[in-house]
Amino acid sequence: MARKKFIYNPQTLDYEEYKPSKSKRASGVIFYIITAAFLGYVVMAIINNAVGTPKERLQAREIEFMKLQYDIMNDKIETIDELLAEMQDRDDNIYRTIFEAEPIPTSVRKAGYGGTNRYEALNGYENSSLIKETSKKIDVIESQLNVQSKSFDDVYDMAKNKAKMLSCIPAIMPVKDVDIYRISSHYGYRTDPFYKVQKLHSGIDFSGPIGTHIYSTGDGVVEKVSLGNTGYGNNIIINHGYGYKTRYAHVSKVYVKVGQKVKRGEYIADMGNSGKSTAPHLHYEVIKNNKAINPVNFFYNDLTPEEYDKILELSERQSMTMD
């Protein structure tokens, strides 16, 4: 129940009940509503300025969630990049090495996308730098994956031809049942028996009696047969493909001709003493990409690990060549 209000009437010198007119009551109600609305607006403005509108708070949460997702995505990209680098390392240093293939140049692997305006559409946003950086990382990985995929296609093709390649690469000694101590001179700088100076001996000398059988060390085609009494004397060069050739020098008899296909282990010549030679022997060379390399690394089909270690030890000793 509303409390009654009394006012003093000076004319009657008494307190009388206050009864406002209808117009005053209406004005009071309107004033109350306006005041309440104003105060409510002020309070809401203060709250919105302090904590944002519901829509703004929702957008802020979405932005924070997006940033979190970009951070997670970047972590995953870093992991993928590490795995890709590991794949590239294995590809260059294991797979391609096995098949005698050159590694892919870094400039090719790391090639990015061209175009200075590629990411222009991503400018103008509050988080443009984050979006652009993530996009660039994805593009670089995509480019590197394309290169790696092509490389694996190449390795697959080489693997299909592996049996043929392995049969061609020199892998046995050119003289059968050789005592490793019968290797009279190894690859490297040795004393020339004629000029008594240190010279690079580009092959290995196998000593033995004239007529000792000599065999092709890998499948190939006879590229050259030279007959003479100087230099290498009677000698044969076999082209094995894949950049490999072998030379068999100072032989006494030749049983193959230019253009003839030969198999690994095929009898091709007899040991002799032709050309620049001090005693019967075979001078044997392995040539890769037109450069003589150490033949001892290609005897793995004929030697035990112990014999191979012993040959390496003997090859370090100074000796005089036989040619």
C-alpha positions in Angstrom: 0.0 0.0 0.0 1.4 3.4 -1.0 2.2 5.7 1.8 0.2 8.9 2.0 1.9 12.3 1.6 0.8 15.3 3.7 1.5 19.0 3.2 0.9 22.1 5.4 -1.9 24.5 4.4 -1.2 28.0 5.7 -4.7 29.1 5.0 -6.3 26.4 7.2 -3.3 26.2 9.5 -3.5 22.4 9.2 -1.8 19.4 7.4 -3.8 18.1 4.5 -3.4 14.9 2.4 -1.4 15.7 -0.9 -3.3 14.7 -4.0 -1.4 15.6 -7.2 -3.3 16.3 -10.4 -3.4 13.8 -13.2 -1.1 15.9 -15.4 1.6 16.0 -12.6 1.3 12.3 -12.1 1.8 11.7 -15.8 4.8 14.1 -15.9 6.4 12.2 -13.0 6.0 8.8 -14.7 7.5 10.2 -17.9 10.4 11.8 -16.1 11.1 8.5 -14.2 11.1 6.5 -17.5 13.4 8.9 -19.2 15.8 9.0 -16.3 15.8 5.2 -16.0 16.4 4.8 -19.8 19.3 7.4 -19.7 20.9 5.7 -16.7 20.6 2.3 -18.5 22.2 3.7 -21.6 25.1 5.1 -19.6 25.6 1.9 -17.8 25.5 -0.2 -21.1 27.9 2.2 -22.8 30.4 1.9 -19.9 30.1 -1.9 -20.0 30.5 -2.1 -23.8 33.5 0.2 -23.7 35.1 -1.9 -21.0 34.4 -5.5 -22.3 32.9 -5.0 -25.8 29.6 -5.9 -27.3 28.6 -9.6 -27.5 29.3 -9.5 -31.2 32.7 -8.0 -30.6 33.5 -10.5 -27.8 32.5 -13.4 -30.2 34.7 -12.0 -32.9 37.6 -11.6 -30.5 37.2 -15.3 -29.5 37.2 -16.3 -33.1 40.4 -14.3 -33.8 42.1 -15.9 -30.8 41.0 -19.3 -32.0 42.3 -18.6 -35.5 45.7 -17.5 -34.1 45.9 -20.7 -32.2 45.1 -22.8 -35.3 47.7 -20.9 -37.3 50.3 -21.6 -34.5 49.3 -25.3 -34.6 49.5 -25.3 -38.4 53.0 -23.7 -38.4 54.2 -26.3 -36.0 52.9 -29.0 -38.3 54.6 -27.2 -41.3 57.9 -27.2 -39.4 57.6 -30.9 -38.7 56.8 -31.6 -42.4 59.8 -29.4 -43.4 62.1 -31.5 -41.2 60.8 -34.8 -42.6 61.2 -33.4 -46.1 64.8 -32.4 -45.4 65.5 -35.9 -44.1 64.0 -37.4 -47.3 66.1 -35.1 -49.5 69.3 -36.1 -47.6 68.5 -39.8 -48.0 67.7 -39.2 -51.6 71.0 -37.4 -52.4 73.4 -39.4 -50.2 71.9 -42.9 -50.2 69.5 -43.6 -53.1 71.3 -41.6 -55.8 74.7 -42.8 -54.5 73.7 -46.4 -54.9 72.8 -45.8 -58.6 75.8 -43.6 -59.3 73.5 -40.6 -59.9 74.4 -37.0 -59.2 72.6 -35.3 -56.2 70.0 -32.7 -57.1 71.5 -29.2 -56.7 70.4 -27.2 -53.7 69.4 -24.3 -56.1 66.8 -26.7 -57.7 65.5 -28.1 -54.4 65.1 -24.7 -52.7 63.6 -22.9 -55.7 60.5 -21.0 -54.7 57.6 -19.4 -56.5 58.1 -16.3 -58.6 56.0 -13.1 -58.7 56.3 -10.2 -56.3 52.5 -9.8 -56.1 51.7 -13.4 -55.3 50.6 -12.5 -51.8 49.2 -9.0 -52.4 45.6 -10.2 -51.9 46.5 -11.1 -48.3 47.4 -7.5 -47.4 45.2 -5.2 -45.4 44.1 -7.6 -42.6 45.0 -7.3 -39.0 46.9 -10.6 -39.2 48.2 -10.3 -42.7 51.8 -11.0 -41.8 50.9 -14.3 -40.1 48.7 -15.4 -43.0 51.4 -14.5 -45.6 54.2 -16.2 -43.7 52.2 -19.4 -43.5 51.2 -19.3 -47.1 54.8 -18.8 -48.2 55.9 -21.8 -46.1 53.2 -24.0 -47.7 54.2 -22.9 -51.2 57.9 -23.6 -50.6 57.1 -27.1 -49.2 54.8 -27.7 -52.2 57.6 -26.8 -54.6 60.1 -29.0 -52.8 57.7 -31.9 -52.8 57.3 -31.6 -56.5 61.0 -31.8 -57.0 61.3 -34.7 -54.6 58.5 -36.6 -56.4 60.3 -36.2 -59.7 63.5 -37.4 -58.1 61.8 -40.5 -56.8 60.5 -41.2 -60.3 64.1 -41.0 -61.5 65.3 -43.3 -58.8 62.5 -45.8 -59.6 63.5 -45.8 -63.2 67.1 -46.4 -62.2 66.0 -49.2 -59.8 64.3 -51.0 -62.7 67.6 -51.0 -64.5 69.6 -51.9 -61.4 70.3 -55.5 -62.4 71.7 -54.4 -65.7 73.7 -51.7 -64.1 75.2 -54.0 -61.5 76.2 -56.5 -64.1 78.0 -53.8 -66.0 80.0 -52.2 -63.2 83.4 -53.8 -62.7 83.1 -56.0 -59.6 85.7 -58.9 -59.9 89.4 -59.3 -60.3 90.6 -59.6 -63.9 92.7 -62.6 -63.0 91.1 -65.6 -61.2 92.4 -67.2 -58.0 94.9 -64.4 -57.4 96.9 -64.4 -54.2 96.6 -60.8 -53.0 100.4 -60.9 -52.5 100.8 -61.3 -56.3 99.5 -57.7 -56.7 102.9 -56.3 -57.3 102.0 -52.6 -57.4 98.9 -50.7 -56.3 97.2 -47.5 -57.4 98.8 -44.2 -56.4 102.1 -42.5 -56.6 104.9 -45.1 -57.1 108.5 -45.2 -58.4 108.7 -45.5 -62.2 111.1 -48.5 -62.9 112.5 -46.7 -66.0 112.8 -43.1 -64.9 113.2 -43.7 -61.2 110.8 -40.8 -60.3 107.5 -40.7 -58.4 104.6 -40.9 -60.8 100.9 -41.6 -60.5 100.3 -45.3 -61.2 96.8 -45.3 -62.5 96.0 -48.9 -62.1 97.0 -52.2 -60.3 99.7 -54.6 -61.6 99.0 -58.3 -61.3 102.1 -60.4 -61.8 102.1 -63.9 -63.2 103.4 -66.1 -66.0 102.8 -65.3 -69.7 99.6 -66.9 -70.8 97.7 -66.4 -67.6 94.0 -66.0 -68.5 92.5 -62.5 -68.2 88.8 -61.9 -67.8 86.4 -59.0 -68.3 85.3 -57.6 -64.9 81.9 -56.5 -66.1 79.4 -56.6 -69.0 80.2 -54.2 -71.7 81.4 -53.6 -75.3 85.0 -53.7 -76.5 85.7 -50.1 -77.3 89.4 -50.3 -78.4 92.1 -52.9 -79.1 95.6 -51.6 -79.5 98.6 -53.7 -80.5 102.2 -52.4 -80.1 105.5 -52.6 -78.2 105.4 -49.2 -76.5 103.4 -47.7 -73.7 100.6 -50.0 -72.7 101.7 -52.5 -75.4 98.9 -54.8 -76.4 95.8 -53.5 -74.5 92.0 -53.6 -74.5 89.5 -51.0 -73.4 86.0 -52.2 -72.5 83.2 -49.7 -72.2 80.7 -50.9 -69.5 78.3 -47.9 -69.7 77.2 -45.8 -66.8 80.5 -43.9 -67.1 82.7 -46.9 -66.5 85.5 -48.3 -68.6 88.3 -50.8 -67.9 91.8 -51.2 -69.4 93.8 -54.4 -69.7 97.4 -53.7 -70.7 100.6 -55.5 -71.6 98.8 -58.6 -72.7 100.3 -61.2 -75.0 97.2 -62.3 -76.9 93.8 -60.7 -77.5 90.7 -62.8 -78.0 88.1 -60.1 -78.6 87.5 -57.4 -81.2 86.2 -53.8 -81.3 82.4 -53.7 -81.0 82.1 -57.2 -79.5 79.8 -57.5 -76.5 81.4 -59.3 -73.5 80.0 -60.6 -70.2 81.5 -60.4 -66.7 84.0 -63.3 -66.3 84.5 -63.8 -70.1 88.0 -64.8 -71.2 89.4 -61.9 -73.2 93.2 -62.1 -73.3 96.4 -63.7 -72.0 98.9 -62.0 -69.6 102.1 -60.8 -71.3 105.1 -58.5 -71.3 104.3 -56.2 -74.2 105.0 -52.5 -74.3 106.8 -50.6 -71.5 107.1 -53.5 -69.0 109.8 -55.0 -66.8 108.2 -58.5 -66.4 105.1 -60.4 -67.3 102.1 -58.8 -65.7 98.7 -57.3 -66.2 98.2 -53.6 -65.7 94.5 -53.2 -64.9 92.6 -49.8 -64.7 89.1 -48.8 -63.8 88.1 -45.5 -65.4 85.0 -43.5 -64.3 83.9 -40.5 -66.3 87.3 -40.6 -68.2 89.3 -40.5 -65.0 91.3 -43.4 -63.6 90.2 -44.4 -60.1 91.5 -47.0 -57.6 90.5 -50.5 -58.9 90.7 -52.0 -55.4 87.3 -50.5 -54.6 85.8 -52.8 -57.2 87.0 -56.2 -56.0 84.1 -56.7 -53.5 82.8 -59.8 -55.3 86.1 -61.7 -54.9 87.4 -60.6 -51.5 86.5 -61.3 -47.9 86.5 -58.3 -45.6 89.8 -59.5 -44.1 91.4 -59.8 -47.6 90.1 -56.4 -48.5 91.6 -54.8 -45.4 94.9 -56.5 -46.2 94.9 -55.2 -49.7 94.3 -51.7 -48.4 97.2 -52.1 -46.0 99.5 -53.4 -48.8 98.5 -50.5 -51.0 99.9 -48.0 -48.5 103.4 -49.5 -48.9 105.8 -47.8 -51.3 106.8 -50.0 -54.3 108.1 -49.9 -57.8 105.7 -50.4 -60.7 106.2 -52.9 -63.4 105.5 -50.5 -66.2 
